[in-house]
């Protein structure tokens, strides 16, 4: 389904029917994105709703003729997710990075492909939920959403080096969990 200019105009002018159609489109497009950042559907839907309000309010300030709605809306949703993270992050959590820059560079380069497990989308999300939230956020922003470490640092209010450390940690923890899954998978088929 494509969002028409008429739906966008109606939504900007507070036409509830147009807003309902737009919300249904946004929900289908972005709930999976929100689920990558939250452990439960309720929190993901809350963040999506906040992002949708920003989208509707922002429609009045953009040129609808030139707008790539899907890209624009995705950027708003991602920024909303990051704002929600900032608002809710635990400021008391202190992570001490003991790796050196050389270790960071080495572990960032070494990537093993355990894709033979054929994980589905939900299993990947479940795996991300088993690692520390900040590391999962950095991993998601870097690997899935395509941000670089400087952008991630700016978005999450951490240094570029800390972003690299969290990515390295996330990869290491995910690799360990995938290896455990692989070992359990292999043991099921040994006779």
N, CA, C and O of each residue as an XYZ file, in Angstrom:
764
protein
N       0.832     -1.183      0.000
C       0.000      0.000      0.000
C       0.875      1.243      0.000
O       1.828      1.339      0.773
N       0.559      2.169     -0.842
C       1.257      3.454     -0.893
C       0.417      4.517     -0.211
O      -0.813      4.469     -0.233
N       1.085      5.454      0.380
C       0.397      6.583      0.997
C       0.254      7.660     -0.072
O       1.242      8.098     -0.660
N      -0.980      8.080     -0.315
C      -1.221      9.086     -1.340
C      -1.089     10.489     -0.756
O      -1.143     10.691      0.457
N      -0.918     11.432     -1.644
C      -0.839     12.828     -1.227
C      -2.133     13.248     -0.540
O      -2.110     14.048      0.395
N      -3.250     12.715     -0.995
C      -4.549     13.033     -0.406
C      -4.613     12.577      1.059
O      -5.138     13.293      1.911
N      -4.083     11.397      1.342
C      -4.060     10.899      2.722
C      -3.161     11.785      3.579
O      -3.499     12.102      4.720
N      -2.015     12.184      3.028
C      -1.091     13.050      3.777
C      -1.719     14.418      4.036
O      -1.618     14.950      5.141
N      -2.367     14.986      3.016
C      -3.041     16.279      3.197
C      -4.149     16.177      4.240
O      -4.264     17.025      5.125
N      -4.955     15.134      4.126
C      -6.032     14.931      5.095
C      -5.502     14.759      6.505
O      -6.074     15.293      7.455
N      -4.412     14.017      6.650
C      -3.816     13.808      7.968
C      -3.290     15.120      8.542
O      -3.443     15.392      9.733
N      -2.675     15.922      7.695
C      -2.154     17.214      8.147
C      -3.269     18.145      8.586
O      -3.069     19.001      9.448
N      -4.457     17.974      7.984
C      -5.610     18.829      8.314
C      -6.517     18.185      9.368
O      -7.665     18.600      9.527
N      -6.014     17.176     10.088
C      -6.720     16.493     11.177
C      -7.977     15.746     10.749
O      -8.924     15.624     11.527
N      -7.992     15.244      9.515
C      -9.080     14.377      9.059
C      -8.825     13.001      9.682
O      -7.859     12.326      9.326
N      -9.684     12.592     10.605
C      -9.480     11.362     11.375
C      -9.450     10.108     10.492
O      -8.706      9.171     10.778
N     -10.241     10.087      9.438
C     -10.221      8.918      8.548
C      -8.877      8.803      7.832
O      -8.320      7.712      7.719
N      -8.368      9.917      7.356
C      -7.060      9.915      6.693
C      -5.969      9.528      7.694
O      -5.052      8.779      7.356
N      -6.067     10.033      8.914
C      -5.083      9.696      9.934
C      -5.133      8.211     10.285
O      -4.100      7.600     10.559
N      -6.322      7.636     10.276
C      -6.459      6.198     10.556
C      -5.758      5.389      9.465
O      -5.031      4.442      9.763
N      -5.976      5.757      8.213
C      -5.319      5.058      7.093
C      -3.800      5.214      7.202
O      -3.053      4.254      7.012
N      -3.355      6.431      7.509
C      -1.921      6.687      7.646
C      -1.341      5.899      8.813
O      -0.243      5.353      8.704
N      -2.062      5.834      9.922
C      -1.580      5.084     11.085
C      -1.437      3.596     10.750
O      -0.445      2.963     11.112
N      -2.428      3.053     10.062
C      -2.357      1.637      9.690
C      -1.151      1.368      8.797
O      -0.482      0.345      8.939
N      -0.878      2.282      7.885
C       0.305      2.148      7.031
C       1.578      2.192      7.885
O       2.449      1.331      7.762
N       1.671      3.205      8.752
C       2.865      3.361      9.601
C       3.037      2.166     10.530
O       4.157      1.709     10.756
N       1.947      1.668     11.060
C       2.027      0.515     11.953
C       2.635     -0.682     11.223
O       3.564     -1.316     11.722
N       2.102     -0.984     10.037
C       2.620     -2.122      9.265
C       4.088     -1.924      8.894
O       4.867     -2.877      8.903
N       4.460     -0.698      8.570
C       5.824     -0.431      8.121
C       6.837     -0.408      9.254
O       7.973     -0.845      9.068
N       6.449      0.097     10.434
C       7.447      0.438     11.450
C       7.358     -0.323     12.759
O       8.209     -0.111     13.623
N       6.376     -1.199     12.958
C       6.306     -1.903     14.237
C       7.495     -2.842     14.402
O       8.000     -3.002     15.514
N       7.948     -3.460     13.326
C       9.123     -4.342     13.428
C      10.364     -3.546     13.794
O      11.201     -4.010     14.569
N      10.482     -2.350     13.236
C      11.594     -1.466     13.582
C      11.558     -1.160     15.072
O      12.591     -1.216     15.740
N      10.399     -0.842     15.594
C      10.256     -0.534     17.020
C      10.534     -1.757     17.891
O      11.090     -1.632     18.982
N      10.149     -2.932     17.410
C      10.381     -4.162     18.182
C      11.866     -4.488     18.309
O      12.264     -5.215     19.220
N      12.681     -3.962     17.412
C      14.125     -4.186     17.535
C      14.698     -3.460     18.742
O      15.776     -3.812     19.220
N      13.997     -2.463     19.236
C      14.509     -1.639     20.326
C      13.832     -1.930     21.668
O      14.310     -1.470     22.705
N      12.749     -2.671     21.668
C      12.006     -2.912     22.902
C      11.762     -4.395     23.112
O      11.593     -5.159     22.162
N      11.748     -4.787     24.392
C      11.581     -6.186     24.743
C      10.137     -6.657     24.622
O       9.883     -7.856     24.512
N       9.192     -5.723     24.642
C       7.800     -6.159     24.557
C       7.028     -5.293     23.569
O       7.416     -4.170     23.247
N       5.938     -5.850     23.109
C       5.135     -5.214     22.067
C       4.495     -3.909     22.555
O       4.347     -2.958     21.789
N       4.123     -3.876     23.818
C       3.465     -2.690     24.376
C       4.388     -1.468     24.324
O       3.962     -0.392     23.906
N       5.634     -1.622     24.741
C       6.583     -0.504     24.694
C       6.881     -0.092     23.258
O       7.006      1.096     22.959
N       6.994     -1.080     22.372
C       7.251     -0.770     20.963
C       6.091      0.021     20.365
O       6.300      0.980     19.622
N       4.871     -0.388     20.697
C       3.697      0.319     20.193
C       3.618      1.735     20.767
O       3.216      2.668     20.072
N       3.998      1.890     22.025
C       4.022      3.227     22.643
C       4.992      4.150     21.895
O       4.668      5.300     21.599
N       6.183      3.628     21.595
C       7.163      4.429     20.855
C       6.660      4.738     19.447
O       6.845      5.850     18.952
N       6.028      3.764     18.805
C       5.473      3.984     17.470
C       4.398      5.069     17.512
O       4.347      5.928     16.632
N       3.549      5.031     18.520
C       2.503      6.046     18.648
C       3.103      7.440     18.824
O       2.624      8.408     18.233
N       4.155      7.536     19.642
C       4.825      8.836     19.814
C       5.414      9.319     18.490
O       5.309     10.496     18.146
N       6.032      8.401     17.757
C       6.588      8.757     16.457
C       5.503      9.160     15.471
O       5.690     10.088     14.684
N       4.367      8.464     15.511
C       3.267      8.797     14.609
C       2.752     10.214     14.873
O       2.457     10.954     13.935
N       2.646     10.582     16.131
C       2.220     11.955     16.451
C       3.189     12.982     15.865
O       2.768     14.022     15.358
N       4.475     12.686     15.938
C       5.472     13.592     15.354
C       5.325     13.646     13.829
O       5.502     14.700     13.218
N       5.004     12.519     13.235
C       4.812     12.477     11.782
C       3.622     13.350     11.385
O       3.726     14.181     10.483
N       2.493     13.154     12.066
C       1.293     13.926     11.732
C       1.535     15.413     11.944
O       1.158     16.231     11.104
N       2.156     15.765     13.050
C       2.440     17.187     13.310
C       3.446     17.755     12.309
O       3.370     18.929     11.946
N       4.382     16.928     11.867
C       5.402     17.384     10.932
C       4.906     17.545      9.504
O       5.530     18.242      8.704
N       3.796     16.909      9.180
C       3.262     17.005      7.812
C       2.930     18.438      7.422
O       2.975     18.785      6.242
N       2.601     19.264      8.392
C       2.254     20.653      8.109
C       3.476     21.479      7.699
O       3.333     22.567      7.141
N       4.679     20.961      7.976
C       5.903     21.730      7.740
C       6.747     21.220      6.583
O       7.870     21.688      6.396
N       6.240     20.274      5.804
C       7.032     19.728      4.696
C       6.307     19.942      3.369
O       5.088     20.108      3.327
N       7.077     19.933      2.300
C       6.522     20.037      0.948
C       6.092     18.643      0.509
O       6.939     17.807      0.196
N       4.812     18.386      0.483
C       4.290     17.057      0.183
C       4.585     16.618     -1.246
O       4.611     15.421     -1.530
N       4.809     17.568     -2.148
C       5.124     17.214     -3.536
C       6.519     16.614     -3.657
O       6.759     15.768     -4.519
N       7.433     17.043     -2.803
C       8.829     16.597     -2.866
C       9.156     15.527     -1.835
O      10.285     15.037     -1.801
N       8.205     15.157     -0.999
C       8.451     14.280      0.141
C       8.524     12.809     -0.262
O       7.635     12.292     -0.940
N       9.601     12.142      0.167
C       9.686     10.687      0.118
C       9.179     10.238      1.489
O       9.947     10.141      2.446
N       7.870      9.965      1.569
C       7.236      9.760      2.860
C       7.851      8.617      3.645
O       8.110      8.770      4.839
N       8.094      7.479      3.014
C       8.600      6.305      3.733
C       9.944      6.606      4.399
O      10.140      6.275      5.569
N      10.860      7.223      3.674
C      12.174      7.543      4.241
C      12.055      8.601      5.339
O      12.693      8.489      6.386
N      11.250      9.611      5.100
C      11.056     10.687      6.075
C      10.435     10.140      7.361
O      10.887     10.466      8.459
N       9.412      9.319      7.224
C       8.739      8.761      8.392
C       9.655      7.810      9.159
O       9.644      7.791     10.390
N      10.454      7.012      8.424
C      11.379      6.091      9.102
C      12.383      6.877      9.928
O      12.700      6.485     11.051
N      12.883      7.969      9.394
C      13.843      8.797     10.132
C      13.196      9.340     11.411
O      13.835      9.372     12.463
N      11.954      9.759     11.326
C      11.249     10.271     12.508
C      11.063      9.154     13.542
O      11.256      9.378     14.737
N      10.694      7.970     13.091
C      10.506      6.846     14.018
C      11.827      6.493     14.695
O      11.860      6.303     15.911
N      12.911      6.403     13.936
C      14.219      6.079     14.525
C      14.623      7.153     15.532
O      15.097      6.831     16.621
N      14.442      8.416     15.180
C      14.776      9.487     16.116
C      13.903      9.425     17.364
O      14.376      9.715     18.463
N      12.652      9.055     17.210
C      11.765      8.898     18.364
C      12.247      7.759     19.260
O      12.249      7.889     20.484
N      12.653      6.649     18.656
C      13.179      5.526     19.431
C      14.419      5.939     20.218
O      14.594      5.549     21.372
N      15.266      6.723     19.584
C      16.476      7.184     20.263
C      16.121      8.160     21.375
O      16.706      8.104     22.457
N      15.170      9.054     21.123
C      14.720      9.980     22.174
C      14.138      9.214     23.359
O      14.404      9.551     24.512
N      13.345      8.182     23.073
C      12.773      7.357     24.145
C      13.893      6.665     24.929
O      13.838      6.579     26.156
N      14.893      6.181     24.222
C      16.025      5.538     24.889
C      16.704      6.530     25.820
O      16.960      6.222     26.985
N      16.995      7.715     25.310
C      17.652      8.725     26.133
C      16.829      9.057     27.371
O      17.363      9.204     28.470
N      15.537      9.172     27.174
C      14.660      9.538     28.273
C      14.629      8.445     29.340
O      14.522      8.740     30.530
N      14.722      7.201     28.920
C      14.555      6.080     29.844
C      15.851      5.407     30.272
O      15.829      4.492     31.095
N      16.977      5.847     29.726
C      18.202      5.110     30.044
C      18.572      5.259     31.513
O      18.278      6.263     32.161
N      19.209      4.252     31.991
C      19.606      4.213     33.388
C      20.935      4.956     33.522
O      21.984      4.442     33.131
N      20.883      6.157     34.072
C      22.095      6.959     34.193
C      23.056      6.401     35.237
O      24.224      6.789     35.282
N      22.574      5.506     36.060
C      23.440      4.941     37.088
C      24.295      3.799     36.560
O      25.233      3.359     37.226
N      23.970      3.319     35.360
C      24.716      2.207     34.800
C      26.040      2.711     34.243
O      26.061      3.560     33.352
N      27.125      2.197     34.760
C      28.451      2.585     34.304
C      29.122      1.349     33.729
O      29.200      0.306     34.378
N      29.593      1.480     32.525
C      30.280      0.362     31.885
C      31.734      0.744     31.707
O      32.047      1.783     31.125
N      32.610     -0.086     32.203
C      34.038      0.186     32.117
C      34.608     -0.657     30.991
O      34.566     -1.886     31.035
N      35.135      0.014     29.991
C      35.724     -0.681     28.848
C      37.179     -0.954     29.133
O      37.948     -0.027     29.388
N      37.570     -2.214     29.094
C      38.950     -2.558     29.395
C      39.732     -2.952     28.152
O      40.949     -3.128     28.204
N      39.026     -3.090     27.031
C      39.726     -3.442     25.808
C      40.552     -2.264     25.312
O      40.197     -1.104     25.522
N      41.635     -2.576     24.665
C      42.448     -1.533     24.059
C      41.906     -1.257     22.666
O      41.093     -2.025     22.154
N      42.344     -0.181     22.057
C      41.911      0.139     20.695
C      42.266     -0.986     19.734
O      41.499     -1.279     18.817
N      43.432     -1.629     19.933
C      43.843     -2.725     19.046
C      42.866     -3.894     19.169
O      42.483     -4.490     18.163
N      42.460     -4.224     20.404
C      41.501     -5.304     20.595
C      40.158     -4.961     19.971
O      39.503     -5.821     19.382
N      39.746     -3.696     20.102
C      38.487     -3.263     19.493
C      38.532     -3.431     17.984
O      37.600     -3.960     17.379
N      39.621     -2.978     17.384
C      39.747     -3.074     15.937
C      39.770     -4.539     15.500
O      39.151     -4.899     14.498
N      40.473     -5.373     16.239
C      40.571     -6.788     15.899
C      39.213     -7.471     15.991
O      38.826     -8.194     15.073
N      38.488     -7.256     17.075
C      37.208     -7.933     17.225
C      36.145     -7.345     16.312
O      35.191     -8.036     15.954
N      36.293     -6.077     15.925
C      35.329     -5.475     15.010
C      35.508     -6.035     13.601
O      34.542     -6.109     12.843
N      36.713     -6.425     13.244
C      36.979     -6.943     11.910
C      36.622     -8.416     11.779
O      36.198     -8.868     10.715
N      36.795     -9.168     12.873
C      36.594    -10.608     12.816
C      35.109    -10.929     12.981
O      34.552    -10.797     14.071
N      34.485    -11.348     11.898
C      33.063    -11.671     11.935
C      32.885    -13.069     11.371
O      33.273    -13.349     10.237
N      32.298    -13.939     12.172
C      32.025    -15.287     11.714
C      30.582    -15.367     11.263
O      29.704    -14.733     11.847
N      30.343    -16.134     10.242
C      28.984    -16.282      9.744
C      28.416    -17.610     10.211
O      28.801    -18.679      9.738
N      27.492    -17.512     11.150
C      26.814    -18.712     11.621
C      25.400    -18.741     11.061
O      24.468    -19.197     11.723
N      25.248    -18.250      9.834
C      23.947    -18.148      9.197
C      23.329    -19.492      8.882
O      22.150    -19.569      8.534
N      24.106    -20.550      8.999
C      23.572    -21.874      8.715
C      22.452    -22.239      9.681
O      21.679    -23.161      9.423
N      22.368    -21.519     10.783
C      21.293    -21.793     11.733
C      19.938    -21.373     11.188
O      18.906    -21.809     11.698
N      19.925    -20.533     10.158
C      18.698    -20.061      9.532
C      17.729    -19.489     10.562
O      16.591    -19.943     10.682
N      18.195    -18.490     11.300
C      17.361    -17.849     12.310
C      16.294    -17.009     11.642
O      16.549    -16.350     10.634
N      15.095    -17.034     12.208
C      14.062    -16.158     11.687
C      14.147    -14.807     12.399
O      14.909    -14.639     13.351
N      13.378    -13.882     11.937
C      13.424    -12.508     12.446
C      13.183    -12.456     13.952
O      13.900    -11.760     14.672
N      12.187    -13.181     14.428
C      11.854    -13.151     15.855
C      12.984    -13.739     16.691
O      13.258    -13.241     17.783
N      13.642    -14.780     16.207
C      14.754    -15.379     16.941
C      15.921    -14.395     17.056
O      16.598    -14.347     18.083
N      16.149    -13.620     16.007
C      17.201    -12.606     16.060
C      16.849    -11.542     17.093
O      17.698    -11.136     17.887
N      15.592    -11.089     17.083
C      15.156    -10.112     18.087
C      15.302    -10.674     19.500
O      15.732     -9.968     20.412
N      14.946    -11.935     19.675
C      15.069    -12.562     20.990
C      16.524    -12.634     21.427
O      16.831    -12.425     22.601
N      17.417    -12.927     20.500
C      18.848    -12.945     20.823
C      19.333    -11.562     21.256
O      20.091    -11.436     22.218
N      18.896    -10.533     20.546
C      19.299     -9.163     20.909
C      18.825     -8.791     22.308
O      19.471     -7.993     22.988
N      17.725     -9.351     22.739
C      17.183     -9.042     24.067
C      17.979     -9.702     25.184
O      17.773     -9.388     26.356
N      18.898    -10.624     24.833
C      19.690    -11.308     25.856
C      20.986    -10.582     26.172
O      21.712    -10.979     27.083
N      21.284     -9.530     25.436
C      22.520     -8.784     25.695
C      22.161     -7.445     26.333
O      21.003     -7.032     26.269
N      23.119     -6.761     26.944
C      22.805     -5.472     27.581
C      22.129     -4.519     26.588
O      22.538     -4.443     25.429
N      21.103     -3.796     27.033
C      20.319     -2.944     26.133
C      21.146     -1.937     25.340
O      20.894     -1.750     24.150
N      22.112     -1.294     25.956
C      22.903     -0.286     25.234
C      23.692     -0.942     24.111
O      23.805     -0.379     23.022
N      24.241     -2.130     24.365
C      24.979     -2.844     23.320
C      24.036     -3.279     22.203
O      24.395     -3.230     21.027
N      22.835     -3.704     22.571
C      21.841     -4.096     21.561
C      21.437     -2.893     20.714
O      21.277     -3.020     19.500
N      21.271     -1.723     21.342
C      20.915     -0.519     20.595
C      22.023     -0.138     19.613
O      21.749      0.177     18.455
N      23.260     -0.168     20.073
C      24.376      0.176     19.191
C      24.446     -0.821     18.040
O      24.618     -0.423     16.888
N      24.314     -2.107     18.339
C      24.342     -3.134     17.297
C      23.246     -2.884     16.264
O      23.499     -2.924     15.060
N      22.035     -2.629     16.737
C      20.902     -2.396     15.839
C      21.128     -1.158     14.980
O      20.893     -1.184     13.772
N      21.584     -0.076     15.604
C      21.820      1.151     14.845
C      22.921      0.958     13.800
O      22.804      1.450     12.677
N      23.982      0.248     14.164
C      25.122      0.079     13.261
C      24.840     -0.960     12.174
O      24.990     -0.678     10.985
N      24.437     -2.146     12.583
C      24.315     -3.263     11.649
C      23.015     -3.207     10.846
O      23.021     -3.441      9.638
N      21.913     -2.902     11.508
C      20.619     -2.982     10.835
C      20.225     -1.654     10.203
O      19.767     -1.611      9.061
N      20.410     -0.555     10.968
C      19.944      0.740     10.475
C      21.013      1.525      9.711
O      20.695      2.542      9.094
N      22.269      1.080      9.738
C      23.298      1.667      8.893
C      23.943      2.954      9.391
O      24.543      3.680      8.599
N      23.836      3.250     10.667
C      24.500      4.433     11.203
C      25.983      4.142     11.408
O      26.369      2.990     11.604
N      26.820      5.188     11.363
C      28.229      4.996     11.684
C      28.448      5.326     13.164
O      27.539      5.816     13.835
N      29.653      5.058     13.668
C      29.908      5.216     15.102
C      29.798      6.668     15.568
O      29.369      6.926     16.692
N      30.176      7.601     14.727
C      30.044      9.002     15.115
C      28.576      9.371     15.282
O      28.196     10.020     16.257
N      27.746      8.947     14.315
C      26.309      9.229     14.395
C      25.681      8.554     15.620
O      24.856      9.150     16.312
N      26.080      7.317     15.874
C      25.550      6.601     17.032
C      25.961      7.308     18.318
O      25.153      7.480     19.231
N      27.232      7.719     18.378
C      27.700      8.444     19.550
C      26.893      9.700     19.793
O      26.515      9.996     20.927
N      26.627     10.446     18.718
C      25.833     11.678     18.853
C      24.398     11.361     19.282
O      23.840     12.045     20.140
N      23.805     10.328     18.687
C      22.421      9.986     18.994
C      22.238      9.491     20.426
O      21.277      9.861     21.101
N      23.168      8.651     20.885
C      23.034      8.048     22.214
C      23.805      8.799     23.294
O      23.807      8.406     24.461
N      24.457      9.882     22.888
C      25.240     10.706     23.815
C      26.349      9.902     24.483
O      26.531      9.947     25.699
N      27.087      9.162     23.650
C      28.253      8.417     24.100
C      29.383      8.741     23.132
O      29.146      9.298     22.060
N      30.599      8.398     23.503
C      31.719      8.687     22.612
C      31.753      7.673     21.464
O      31.145      6.606     21.537
N      32.466      8.030     20.426
C      32.618      7.142     19.276
C      33.298      5.839     19.697
O      32.916      4.757     19.249
N      34.302      5.951     20.558
C      34.993      4.763     21.066
C      34.083      3.857     21.879
O      34.175      2.632     21.795
N      33.207      4.464     22.665
C      32.254      3.671     23.451
C      31.282      2.954     22.531
O      30.898      1.815     22.797
N      30.885      3.612     21.455
C      30.021      2.973     20.471
C      30.712      1.754     19.874
O      30.098      0.697     19.725
N      31.986      1.902     19.534
C      32.745      0.778     18.981
C      32.847     -0.361     19.994
O      32.726     -1.534     19.642
N      33.071      0.003     21.254
C      33.177     -1.003     22.301
C      31.869     -1.772     22.428
O      31.877     -2.999     22.528
N      30.748     -1.061     22.424
C      29.448     -1.724     22.547
C      29.166     -2.623     21.350
O      28.602     -3.705     21.512
N      29.547     -2.195     20.158
C      29.370     -3.043     18.977
C      30.205     -4.310     19.115
O      29.727     -5.411     18.843
N      31.442     -4.147     19.534
C      32.321     -5.294     19.728
C      31.749     -6.244     20.776
O      31.745     -7.460     20.586
N      31.269     -5.685     21.876
C      30.681     -6.500     22.940
C      29.437     -7.222     22.439
O      29.256     -8.410     22.706
N      28.587     -6.513     21.720
C      27.371     -7.126     21.191
C      27.713     -8.278     20.262
O      27.121     -9.353     20.356
N      28.662     -8.058     19.370
C      29.055     -9.129     18.441
C      29.590    -10.338     19.190
O      29.260    -11.479     18.868
N      30.424    -10.074     20.196
C      31.012    -11.159     20.975
C      29.919    -11.950     21.705
O      29.910    -13.181     21.661
N      29.010    -11.254     22.367
C      27.938    -11.922     23.105
C      26.993    -12.667     22.167
O      26.576    -13.786     22.463
N      26.657    -12.053     21.046
C      25.779    -12.716     20.080
C      26.455    -13.947     19.486
O      25.816    -14.979     19.279
N      27.745    -13.829     19.215
C      28.503    -14.966     18.676
C      28.472    -16.124     19.677
O      28.270    -17.275     19.289
N      28.674    -15.817     20.978
C      28.645    -16.857     22.003
C      27.269    -17.537     22.053
O      27.173    -18.761     22.148
N      26.225    -16.734     21.989
C      24.876    -17.294     22.051
C      24.558    -18.117     20.805
O      23.896    -19.151     20.893
N      25.030    -17.660     19.652
C      24.816    -18.424     18.418
C      25.565    -19.750     18.454
O      25.054    -20.769     17.988
N      26.770    -19.737     19.005
C      27.538    -20.982     19.118
C      26.843    -21.966     20.046
O      26.826    -23.168     19.783
N      26.264    -21.450     21.145
C      25.496    -22.322     22.036
C      24.300    -22.917     21.314
O      24.004    -24.103     21.458
N      23.614    -22.092     20.539
C      22.470    -22.578     19.772
C      22.912    -23.632     18.761
O      22.249    -24.653     18.579
N      24.036    -23.368     18.110
C      24.552    -24.299     17.113
C      24.913    -25.633     17.765
O      24.631    -26.696     17.212
N      25.542    -25.572     18.947
C      25.906    -26.801     19.655
C      24.664    -27.592     20.051
O      24.638    -28.816     19.925
N      23.625    -26.886     20.535
C      22.381    -27.568     20.903
C      21.737    -28.184     19.663
O      21.188    -29.284     19.730
N      21.802    -27.480     18.535
C      21.232    -27.961     17.293
C      21.951    -29.234     16.828
O      21.318    -30.208     16.420
N      23.281    -29.202     16.899
C      24.060    -30.372     16.463
C      23.816    -31.562     17.371
O      23.750    -32.692     16.888
N      23.677    -31.343     18.686
C      23.474    -32.450     19.625
C      22.134    -33.123     19.404
O      21.996    -34.317     19.673
N      21.133    -32.381     18.915
C      19.823    -32.986     18.676
C      19.887    -34.028     17.567
O      19.085    -34.962     17.552
N      20.818    -33.884     16.649
C      20.863    -34.757     15.485
C      21.974    -35.793     15.547
O      22.196    -36.514     14.574
N      22.680    -35.883     16.677
C      23.704    -36.902     16.851
C      23.021    -38.170     17.359
O      22.260    -38.143     18.327
N      23.314    -39.288     16.677
C      22.673    -40.561     17.073
C      23.634    -41.408     17.845
O      23.285    -42.512     18.264
